[in-house]
Amino acid sequence: MSLVDQTALDRLRASLSSSATVNLPGDPGYSVKRWALNAERPAAVVACPATAEDVVQILAFAQGKAPYESQQKLHLAIKCGGHTPSGASSSDGIVIDLNPQMHDVRVDPEAKLAYVGGGCLWENVDEATFKHGKSGLCVRNCWSYWCRYVGSPWFINRCLTLLFLIAGGLTLGGGYGWLCSQHGLVIDNLVQVTVVTSTGEILKASETENADLFWAVRGGGGNFGVATEFVIKVHDQRPDLYVLSLMYSPDAIAKVVPEINAWLAERTSAEGAHIAFLMGPMGQPVFALQLMYNGDPETGAKKFERFTQFESLVTKPEVIPYLQLNHLKDALVGHGACRSLQGSFVPDVPSGLPVELIVDTQKAWQQLITDHPAAVRSAVVIELYHNEKWSSVPSDATAFAHRKPNHNVGYILTWEDPTFTEQAYKANLDLNAHFIKSRNTHFPADATGEGGYTNYMDEESRNATKEFAHRRFGKNFSRLVDIKRKYDPANMFGRWFTVYNLNEARGEGLH
């Protein structure tokens, strides 16, 4: 029996704008392709809106509301770039795919604002903002995630920022990246967002309008509606910067990490770094370090020359255009593989990173790929950003609760064989549990707060319990529940760390 009523479908198509499409399996515009193969689901319908008004009609169709009463209710997922491996942007019901028609970016150089469509990849944002003068008005790719839809370099950014990260998911979850040390998280630069609610209202949310919703979407994810446009502050950005990429043997960790700690103690907000454990170009495990200086290249070279004193397998200094920074590792994280993401924190303290913790984490990663050769392309990344800018924001100023001075730790498992999928999920969670146990021997258990950066907690979000979601948002959870009840009482948007009252039965009101 078909999930889709033809009469209601014809009516939906007739109600949408001329650029919007509604696609069934076999139609040219139908696609369930995702960054991670394990996240793909055979949707009954893929609807590609071009306006917020189109979204209103599609939501009514999905709920069987007037004028689509003949249509049964459908499971719903919202897709921007399709980056999440958890399947949050996939459904066997209806997928609202914002990317094909809602990826425009308009820049107001004088006001230093970018108007970003809800379906944009961060690449769209970078390219539109950077061309406004040599200083490069540019939204920072703040969201180190490990994929390619918005962000930075290294292997992997929801662990190194890569350009195919989605602007919507990155923003609603927080938004880290290479320049967040200077400008704060993406949510700290968000001025306004347009949201379509489950009841069909098109709302502008800002500090002065629907302020409760604006508070909630800054870190509360897609729990409250479909975000069709973001208005984001942009900042002057120099046209080039300095990057130093090194790969060492894992035996060098004991020597290099103390030097990293010395650098951490004196770094400026113009400097950032990523540590990574991954397979090197010759097929051997490596300890990789990538450093970025957003300033004069000669100054950057002097700042980072301390790391060239150690014997390395690869040493690559570069002066590159800012836009290239976000493309350095695109080839390593393209579409076409299965993936699992997970994340944690390590405290940013004056004494720096415990050498024993870094050594132990590298060994745990290497043991994982030894035990599971199918996951040999997997990696662990630690992001070392200057956190004063975002840590100075009170934890209750937005829904994003992770304001303690922490470094993000991200794990990305990559594999080809679909039969390994369930083992991969468990292996990633086990790796995270091992790291937390090791970390807690060096720091108090409450030093970091609960869990990790939610945009990296993809693996745990797959089967998240209500208690788990409660821990993710900490003291902000109760307020999020109240706002959720106001804007999405039936939990139509419940694919990512759903916030609902702990006293309510799991699944109540779900579609």
Backbone torsions as a table, in degrees:
resi	resn	phi	psi	omega
1	MET	NA	131.6	-178.2
2	SER	-71.3	140.4	175.8
3	LEU	-77.4	-13.9	-172.2
4	VAL	-111.8	126.4	175.7
5	ASP	-84.4	124.4	-173.6
6	GLN	-64.8	-38.9	180.0
7	THR	-62.9	-45.4	178.7
8	ALA	-65.5	-37.8	179.9
9	LEU	-64.5	-44.2	177.9
10	ASP	-61.1	-40.4	179.5
11	ARG	-65.7	-39.4	178.1
12	LEU	-62.6	-47.9	-179.5
13	ARG	-58.2	-39.0	-179.0
14	ALA	-70.1	-23.8	-175.6
15	SER	-87.2	-14.1	-173.8
16	LEU	-87.5	162.6	177.4
17	SER	-66.5	164.6	-172.5
18	SER	-64.7	-25.5	-177.9
19	SER	-87.9	-16.3	-178.4
20	ALA	-76.3	153.3	178.3
21	THR	-135.0	152.8	172.7
22	VAL	-127.1	121.2	-168.5
23	ASN	-123.1	136.3	174.2
24	LEU	-106.0	163.8	176.6
25	PRO	-51.8	130.5	-178.0
26	GLY	99.6	-19.5	177.1
27	ASP	-73.2	150.4	-178.9
28	PRO	-58.4	-33.9	-177.2
29	GLY	-88.3	1.6	-178.6
30	TYR	-80.9	126.3	176.1
31	SER	-152.2	133.0	173.7
32	VAL	-116.3	18.2	-179.0
33	LYS	-64.8	138.7	179.1
34	ARG	-133.0	163.9	177.3
35	TRP	-57.7	-40.8	179.2
36	ALA	-105.7	125.6	-178.0
37	LEU	-60.4	-33.9	-178.4
38	ASN	-71.5	-6.4	179.2
39	ALA	-97.2	-2.7	-176.5
40	GLU	-77.9	136.2	177.4
41	ARG	-132.4	144.1	179.7
42	PRO	-79.1	91.2	-177.9
43	ALA	-68.6	145.6	174.7
44	ALA	-72.0	-34.8	-178.8
45	VAL	-142.8	138.7	170.0
46	VAL	-120.1	113.0	-178.5
47	ALA	-106.3	130.0	-177.2
48	CYS	-116.4	92.9	-178.3
49	PRO	-74.6	158.4	175.7
50	ALA	-115.1	-14.4	-178.8
51	THR	-141.0	165.4	175.6
52	ALA	-63.6	-33.9	178.7
53	GLU	-64.5	-35.1	174.6
54	ASP	-61.6	-41.2	-179.9
55	VAL	-61.4	-39.0	178.0
56	VAL	-56.5	-47.1	-178.6
57	GLN	-66.5	-40.8	-178.6
58	ILE	-65.7	-39.1	177.9
59	LEU	-65.5	-38.9	177.3
60	ALA	-63.5	-42.0	177.5
61	PHE	-60.6	-45.7	-177.6
62	ALA	-63.5	-26.0	-178.3
63	GLN	-98.7	-1.8	-178.2
64	GLY	68.1	30.2	179.3
65	LYS	-91.4	162.7	180.0
66	ALA	-53.9	136.3	4.3
67	PRO	-95.7	32.0	-174.6
68	TYR	-116.5	39.3	-174.6
69	GLU	-62.6	-23.6	-179.4
70	SER	-77.3	-7.3	-179.6
71	GLN	-92.7	126.9	175.1
72	GLN	-69.4	158.3	178.4
73	LYS	-65.7	143.1	-178.1
74	LEU	-122.1	143.9	168.8
75	HIS	-60.0	142.2	-172.0
76	LEU	-125.3	140.6	170.9
77	ALA	-138.1	145.7	177.6
78	ILE	-107.5	129.0	180.0
79	LYS	-118.2	131.5	171.6
80	CYS	-105.8	-76.1	177.3
81	GLY	-107.8	-10.4	178.6
82	GLY	73.4	34.5	-172.8
83	HIS	-85.4	-28.7	-171.8
84	THR	-70.8	124.7	177.3
85	PRO	-73.1	-12.1	-177.2
86	SER	-72.0	-15.0	-177.4
87	GLY	90.3	11.4	-178.5
88	ALA	-63.8	-23.8	179.0
89	SER	-100.4	14.9	-179.5
90	SER	-121.6	153.7	179.6
91	SER	-160.2	151.0	172.7
92	ASP	-88.0	2.0	176.2
93	GLY	-99.1	-104.3	179.9
94	ILE	-121.3	136.1	175.0
95	VAL	-111.9	126.2	171.3
96	ILE	-93.1	107.2	-176.3
97	ASP	-98.3	106.4	-176.4
98	LEU	-79.8	-21.9	-170.1
99	ASN	-65.0	-43.2	-173.5
100	PRO	-59.9	-37.9	-172.8
101	GLN	-117.9	-10.8	-174.2
102	MET	-120.5	52.1	-177.2
103	HIS	-119.0	20.1	179.3
104	ASP	-78.3	149.1	175.3
105	VAL	-129.4	126.3	176.0
106	ARG	-115.6	132.9	-176.3
107	VAL	-114.7	133.3	171.7
108	ASP	-106.9	96.5	-174.1
109	PRO	-63.0	-35.4	-177.7
110	GLU	-70.7	-42.0	178.8
111	ALA	-81.6	-10.4	-176.3
112	LYS	54.5	53.7	178.4
113	LEU	-131.1	144.9	173.2
114	ALA	-118.5	132.4	177.5
115	TYR	-102.2	108.5	-166.1
116	VAL	-112.2	121.8	177.7
117	GLY	-63.6	148.3	-175.3
118	GLY	-64.3	-15.4	180.0
119	GLY	-101.5	11.3	-176.0
120	CYS	-70.7	147.8	162.1
121	LEU	-90.8	158.2	-178.4
122	TRP	-66.4	-22.2	174.8
123	GLU	-59.0	-40.8	177.5
124	ASN	-60.8	-40.2	-179.4
125	VAL	-67.2	-49.2	-179.6
126	ASP	-56.8	-49.5	-175.3
127	GLU	-65.9	-37.8	-178.9
128	ALA	-71.2	-37.8	-176.2
129	THR	-82.5	-35.9	-173.2
130	PHE	-68.0	-28.3	-176.0
131	LYS	-75.6	-1.8	179.5
132	HIS	-86.6	72.5	175.5
133	GLY	93.9	159.6	-178.0
134	LYS	-65.9	-26.9	177.5
135	SER	-68.7	-18.0	173.2
136	GLY	66.3	79.9	174.2
137	LEU	-62.1	117.9	-169.1
138	CYS	-146.3	128.1	169.9
139	VAL	-72.8	132.3	179.3
140	ARG	-68.3	142.7	175.2
141	ASN	-77.6	83.9	-177.7
142	CYS	-96.0	90.6	168.7
143	TRP	178.3	74.4	-179.5
144	SER	-59.9	113.3	176.7
145	TYR	-135.9	169.1	-178.0
146	TRP	-99.7	57.4	177.9
147	CYS	-147.6	-154.3	-174.3
148	ARG	-123.8	11.5	-176.3
149	TYR	-97.9	25.1	170.7
150	VAL	163.5	90.3	176.1
151	GLY	167.1	-115.4	-165.1
152	SER	-134.4	-148.8	-176.0
153	PRO	-113.3	-163.4	-179.7
154	TRP	93.9	-148.9	-176.1
155	PHE	-78.6	-45.7	-145.4
156	ILE	-59.5	NA	NA
157	ASN	NA	NA	NA
158	ARG	NA	NA	NA
159	CYS	NA	28.2	163.0
160	LEU	-153.4	139.9	-175.0
161	THR	-63.2	123.9	-178.8
162	LEU	-128.8	153.7	-165.5
163	LEU	-74.9	-6.1	177.5
164	PHE	-103.1	19.8	172.5
165	LEU	-69.7	151.7	-176.6
166	ILE	-87.6	136.0	-179.4
167	ALA	-65.8	-39.2	-176.4
168	GLY	-66.0	-53.8	-178.4
169	GLY	-63.9	-41.2	178.1
170	LEU	-58.1	-48.7	-175.2
171	THR	-66.9	-48.9	-176.0
172	LEU	-65.1	-23.7	-179.5
173	GLY	-92.1	-11.8	-179.4
174	GLY	142.9	-77.9	173.0
175	GLY	105.7	80.9	173.4
176	TYR	-95.8	164.2	175.6
177	GLY	172.9	179.4	-173.5
178	TRP	-56.4	-34.4	-174.8
179	LEU	-101.6	8.8	179.5
180	CYS	-68.6	-20.1	175.7
181	SER	-62.5	-34.4	-178.1
182	GLN	-90.6	-34.1	-170.6
183	HIS	-119.1	-2.6	-177.8
184	GLY	86.7	-179.8	178.7
185	LEU	-70.3	164.2	177.4
186	VAL	-59.2	-41.6	-179.1
187	ILE	-63.7	-24.6	178.1
188	ASP	-78.0	-9.4	177.3
189	ASN	-113.2	5.8	179.1
190	LEU	-80.9	127.7	-177.2
191	VAL	-101.5	-37.1	-177.1
192	GLN	-160.1	150.3	174.7
193	VAL	-138.9	140.7	175.0
194	THR	-98.6	126.5	-175.2
195	VAL	-126.2	133.7	171.7
196	VAL	-100.8	121.5	-176.7
197	THR	-88.4	171.5	-178.4
198	SER	-65.9	-21.8	178.4
199	THR	-88.4	0.9	176.0
200	GLY	91.3	11.3	175.7
201	GLU	-82.1	140.6	173.6
202	ILE	-105.0	109.5	-171.8
203	LEU	-115.6	138.4	168.3
204	LYS	-92.6	130.5	180.0
205	ALA	-121.5	128.2	179.8
206	SER	-154.8	-173.5	178.3
207	GLU	-63.8	-24.4	-175.0
208	THR	-111.2	-6.8	-176.9
209	GLU	-138.3	124.3	-175.4
210	ASN	48.8	52.2	-172.9
211	ALA	-62.9	-30.2	178.7
212	ASP	-66.4	-41.3	177.6
213	LEU	-66.4	-39.1	178.9
214	PHE	-62.9	-40.9	176.4
215	TRP	-60.3	-43.7	-173.1
216	ALA	-70.2	-40.3	-175.8
217	VAL	-73.9	-15.2	177.7
218	ARG	-84.9	74.9	179.3
219	GLY	117.6	-16.5	-178.1
220	GLY	-88.7	3.2	175.3
221	GLY	71.0	-158.5	-176.0
222	GLY	-89.7	36.5	-175.8
223	ASN	-79.4	-8.3	-165.0
224	PHE	-123.0	-8.1	-179.5
225	GLY	157.5	-170.7	179.8
226	VAL	-99.1	116.9	179.2
227	ALA	-83.3	113.9	-175.8
228	THR	-101.5	-15.8	175.8
229	GLU	-157.2	142.5	175.3
230	PHE	-119.7	139.6	171.0
231	VAL	-111.7	118.2	-170.5
232	ILE	-126.6	138.1	173.2
233	LYS	-64.6	141.9	173.3
234	VAL	-120.2	161.6	-172.1
235	HIS	-131.7	149.9	175.5
236	ASP	-60.8	134.6	-178.0
237	GLN	-134.6	127.2	178.0
238	ARG	-61.0	154.3	-174.9
239	PRO	-73.1	-24.0	-179.4
240	ASP	-137.1	167.9	179.6
241	LEU	-155.6	173.7	-175.0
242	TYR	-108.9	133.2	178.1
243	VAL	-129.6	133.1	174.5
244	LEU	-121.0	120.0	179.6
245	SER	-113.8	129.1	-179.7
246	LEU	-132.8	149.8	170.7
247	MET	-129.4	127.5	179.6
248	TYR	-116.4	162.0	167.2
249	SER	-67.8	145.5	176.8
250	PRO	-54.5	-23.8	178.5
251	ASP	-64.1	-18.2	-177.5
252	ALA	-83.6	-7.3	-175.7
253	ILE	-54.6	-44.7	-176.6
254	ALA	-62.2	-26.1	178.5
255	LYS	-90.9	-39.0	-173.0
256	VAL	-77.9	-39.0	-176.2
257	VAL	-60.4	-42.3	175.0
258	PRO	-58.1	-34.1	177.2
259	GLU	-70.9	-36.8	174.1
260	ILE	-61.2	-42.1	179.3
261	ASN	-64.1	-38.3	176.8
262	ALA	-64.3	-39.5	176.7
263	TRP	-66.2	-42.4	179.5
264	LEU	-57.7	-34.8	-176.9
265	ALA	-69.9	-21.1	-175.4
266	GLU	-126.2	3.0	-177.6
267	ARG	-63.2	157.4	174.1
268	THR	-105.0	173.4	179.6
269	SER	-70.7	-10.7	178.1
270	ALA	-84.3	-1.3	-176.4
271	GLU	-115.0	146.2	176.3
272	GLY	-151.4	162.1	-179.3
273	ALA	-152.1	156.7	172.6
274	HIS	-128.7	132.4	168.3
275	ILE	-99.9	141.5	177.6
276	ALA	-144.6	144.0	169.7
277	PHE	-109.7	118.6	-177.3
278	LEU	-159.2	175.9	177.2
279	MET	-82.7	132.6	-178.7
280	GLY	-80.2	177.4	-175.8
281	PRO	-63.9	-21.6	179.4
282	MET	-99.0	11.9	176.9
283	GLY	82.4	19.1	179.2
284	GLN	-113.3	150.5	175.8
285	PRO	-63.0	137.1	179.9
286	VAL	-132.6	158.1	170.8
287	PHE	-105.9	108.2	-173.0
288	ALA	-104.4	146.5	178.6
289	LEU	-136.5	125.6	175.9
290	GLN	-125.6	129.3	-176.9
291	LEU	-122.1	144.5	-179.8
292	MET	-130.3	134.1	173.7
293	TYR	-121.0	117.8	-178.7
294	ASN	-90.2	69.7	-177.3
295	GLY	-170.6	-160.2	-179.0
296	ASP	-57.5	125.5	-176.5
297	PRO	-58.3	-37.1	179.8
298	GLU	-64.6	-39.6	176.9
299	THR	-64.1	-42.3	178.8
300	GLY	-61.3	-41.4	179.8
301	ALA	-62.2	-39.6	179.0
302	LYS	-68.2	-39.2	-180.0
303	LYS	-62.9	-35.3	-172.0
304	PHE	-103.0	-0.5	-177.5
305	GLU	-64.1	-19.5	178.2
306	ARG	-58.3	-26.0	-177.0
307	PHE	-87.4	-6.5	179.0
308	THR	-90.3	-2.5	179.7
309	GLN	-73.4	-17.7	-177.5
310	PHE	-94.8	144.1	178.8
311	GLU	-61.8	127.8	-176.8
312	SER	-127.5	158.0	175.9
313	LEU	-84.1	-32.6	178.7
314	VAL	-139.7	134.0	172.2
315	THR	-134.4	116.5	-174.7
316	LYS	-134.3	93.9	173.3
317	PRO	-83.5	140.4	-178.2
318	GLU	-145.0	141.5	164.3
319	VAL	-105.7	115.5	-171.9
320	ILE	-130.3	155.1	170.9
321	PRO	-63.0	148.9	-179.7
322	TYR	-54.2	-43.3	-177.8
323	LEU	-61.2	-30.2	179.8
324	GLN	-70.5	-28.4	177.6
325	LEU	-53.0	-37.7	-175.8
326	ASN	-85.2	4.3	180.0
327	HIS	-119.7	-2.0	-169.2
328	LEU	-56.6	-35.2	-174.9
329	LYS	-119.2	19.2	180.0
330	ASP	-53.5	-41.3	-174.6
331	ALA	-63.7	-23.1	-176.5
332	LEU	-84.0	-14.1	-174.9
333	VAL	-131.5	38.1	178.4
334	GLY	-72.3	174.4	178.9
335	HIS	-69.0	160.3	171.1
336	GLY	114.0	7.4	177.9
337	ALA	-129.0	166.5	172.5
338	CYS	-87.7	144.5	-177.4
339	ARG	-146.4	156.1	175.0
340	SER	-140.5	133.9	-179.4
341	LEU	-116.4	146.7	175.5
342	GLN	-155.1	154.4	-176.6
343	GLY	-146.4	164.2	178.3
344	SER	-154.2	-174.7	177.4
345	PHE	-126.7	155.3	165.9
346	VAL	-131.5	133.3	-175.8
347	PRO	-61.9	142.8	172.5
348	ASP	-94.4	101.7	-175.3
349	VAL	-122.3	159.9	-178.1
350	PRO	-55.8	-31.4	-179.3
351	SER	-76.6	-12.0	176.4
352	GLY	86.5	-158.8	-178.3
353	LEU	-84.2	126.6	176.2
354	PRO	-62.5	124.8	-179.1
355	VAL	-57.2	-41.6	-177.9
356	GLU	-62.0	-36.2	179.6
357	LEU	-66.1	-42.4	-179.7
358	ILE	-67.6	-41.9	177.5
359	VAL	-60.9	-45.9	-177.9
360	ASP	-64.6	-39.3	-179.9
361	THR	-66.2	-40.7	177.7
362	GLN	-62.3	-42.6	-179.8
363	LYS	-64.8	-38.3	179.5
364	ALA	-65.6	-41.7	176.7
365	TRP	-62.5	-45.2	-177.8
366	GLN	-65.4	-34.8	177.4
367	GLN	-66.3	-37.0	179.7
368	LEU	-61.5	-48.1	-177.4
369	ILE	-74.1	-20.7	174.4
370	THR	-73.8	-44.2	179.1
371	ASP	-70.7	-29.6	-176.4
372	HIS	-127.8	79.9	-178.5
373	PRO	-56.6	-23.8	178.7
374	ALA	-63.3	-21.7	-177.1
375	ALA	-103.7	26.0	-173.5
376	VAL	-64.4	-21.8	179.4
377	ARG	-84.7	7.9	-177.1
378	SER	-78.3	164.6	-176.2
379	ALA	-152.4	159.9	169.6
380	VAL	-121.5	136.2	-179.2
381	VAL	-130.7	138.7	173.6
382	ILE	-119.4	123.4	-176.5
383	GLU	-96.6	124.9	-176.9
384	LEU	-112.5	84.8	177.3
385	TYR	-104.5	154.2	173.5
386	HIS	-75.9	116.9	-168.3
387	ASN	-100.0	7.0	-176.5
388	GLU	-58.8	-38.3	-175.9
389	LYS	-61.7	-51.2	-176.6
390	TRP	-85.4	-24.4	179.0
391	SER	-73.3	-18.0	179.3
392	SER	-77.5	-11.4	178.4
393	VAL	-81.6	128.3	179.5
394	PRO	-57.0	145.0	-175.4
395	SER	-67.0	-18.3	178.4
396	ASP	-102.5	7.9	179.4
397	ALA	-71.9	-28.7	175.1
398	THR	-138.4	174.0	178.2
399	ALA	-68.4	-20.5	-179.9
400	PHE	-70.4	112.9	-171.2
401	ALA	-94.3	-8.2	-171.2
402	HIS	-88.8	70.9	-176.4
403	ARG	-103.3	1.2	176.8
404	LYS	-68.4	153.7	178.3
405	PRO	-71.9	91.6	-178.5
406	ASN	-124.8	160.1	167.6
407	HIS	-103.2	136.6	174.6
408	ASN	-73.0	138.1	171.6
409	VAL	-119.0	128.0	-178.8
410	GLY	-128.1	142.5	177.6
411	TYR	-120.4	128.0	175.2
412	ILE	-125.2	116.0	175.1
413	LEU	-94.8	133.7	-179.7
414	THR	-128.4	132.5	179.8
415	TRP	-152.3	164.4	-177.2
416	GLU	-107.3	-37.2	-173.5
417	ASP	-78.5	113.0	-178.2
418	PRO	-62.3	-20.7	178.8
419	THR	-72.4	-12.7	179.3
420	PHE	-88.0	-4.6	-169.0
421	THR	-56.1	-52.5	-177.5
422	GLU	-64.2	-37.6	175.8
423	GLN	-63.9	-37.4	-179.5
424	ALA	-64.4	-43.3	178.6
425	TYR	-57.6	-48.0	-179.4
426	LYS	-65.1	-42.0	-178.8
427	ALA	-61.9	-37.2	180.0
428	ASN	-68.4	-43.5	177.5
429	LEU	-65.1	-37.5	177.7
430	ASP	-65.2	-39.4	178.1
431	LEU	-63.4	-42.3	178.1
432	ASN	-63.7	-44.0	179.7
433	ALA	-62.4	-38.8	177.9
434	HIS	-63.2	-44.1	-179.7
435	PHE	-62.1	-45.9	-178.3
436	ILE	-61.2	-43.3	178.6
437	LYS	-61.0	-43.5	179.2
438	SER	-67.2	-43.3	179.5
439	ARG	-60.1	-40.5	-175.6
440	ASN	-72.3	-8.1	171.4
441	THR	-80.9	-13.6	-179.2
442	HIS	-109.1	-22.3	-176.3
443	PHE	-135.2	153.3	172.8
444	PRO	-58.6	147.3	-176.2
445	ALA	-60.5	-27.7	-178.1
446	ASP	-93.9	10.5	-175.8
447	ALA	-68.9	-27.5	-174.7
448	THR	-107.9	-14.0	-168.1
449	GLY	85.1	176.1	-174.2
450	GLU	-80.3	134.5	170.4
451	GLY	73.0	-136.0	-177.8
452	GLY	-151.4	-171.9	178.8
453	TYR	-61.6	122.9	-171.6
454	THR	-59.9	-31.4	177.9
455	ASN	-68.4	-13.9	176.2
456	TYR	-102.7	-5.4	-175.1
457	MET	-90.2	36.8	-172.8
458	ASP	-60.1	-41.7	-176.1
459	GLU	-64.1	-45.1	-179.3
460	GLU	-70.8	-23.7	-179.8
461	SER	-70.4	-17.7	-177.2
462	ARG	-60.9	-41.3	-178.3
463	ASN	-128.2	39.3	-173.9
464	ALA	-66.3	133.1	173.6
465	THR	-86.6	167.7	178.7
466	LYS	-64.4	-33.7	178.0
467	GLU	-66.1	-37.0	178.7
468	PHE	-63.2	-47.2	178.9
469	ALA	-60.9	-38.0	178.6
470	HIS	-60.1	-43.9	179.8
471	ARG	-66.7	-34.0	-177.8
472	ARG	-63.2	-35.9	-174.7
473	PHE	-101.9	-3.9	173.7
474	GLY	55.6	-135.1	-176.7
475	LYS	-67.5	-13.4	179.2
476	ASN	-83.8	-6.2	-172.6
477	PHE	-63.0	-45.8	-176.1
478	SER	-60.3	-41.4	178.5
479	ARG	-66.9	-37.9	177.3
480	LEU	-61.8	-39.3	178.5
481	VAL	-60.9	-44.4	179.8
482	ASP	-61.8	-41.6	-179.0
483	ILE	-71.6	-37.1	175.6
484	LYS	-59.9	-44.7	-179.4
485	ARG	-62.5	-32.0	-179.0
486	LYS	-75.2	-44.3	-171.5
487	TYR	-100.5	-20.8	-179.7
488	ASP	-147.1	64.3	-173.1
489	PRO	-63.4	-26.8	-179.3
490	ALA	-91.6	4.4	179.2
491	ASN	56.3	46.4	175.9
492	MET	-66.4	-33.1	-180.0
493	PHE	-104.4	83.6	-173.4
494	GLY	-133.7	40.1	-175.7
495	ARG	-100.2	-1.0	-174.1
496	TRP	-144.9	106.1	178.3
497	PHE	44.3	59.7	-176.6
498	THR	-56.8	133.6	176.5
499	VAL	-102.4	117.8	175.8
500	TYR	-148.2	160.3	-174.5
501	ASN	-60.0	133.2	-178.3
502	LEU	-63.9	-19.7	-179.8
503	ASN	-87.0	-7.2	179.6
504	GLU	-88.1	149.1	178.5
505	ALA	-67.7	138.6	177.9
506	ARG	-61.6	131.6	178.8
507	GLY	95.3	-12.1	-179.3
508	GLU	-64.2	129.0	178.0
509	GLY	81.6	-1.1	-178.7
510	LEU	-75.8	148.1	176.1
511	HIS	-98.4	NA	NA
